[in-house]
């Protein structure tokens, strides 16, 4: 899986509420954070970690968007 595919997958996991809009500050922060996580862990491990901590990450996204 390529990095761009992994970022797309992560965004689909984390944008279930539709709060992340391309170009918004929160969207850019999430993309940079996910890309960094993929660089450190690899695509599959990063996606698994995102799935495992999804509720916590969604709470942080809600705080950024409010």
Buried (B, 14 or more C-beta within 10 A) or exposed (E): EEBEEBBBBBBEBBBEEEBBEEEEEBBEBBBEBBBEBBEEBBBEEBBEBBEEEEEEBBEBBEEBBE
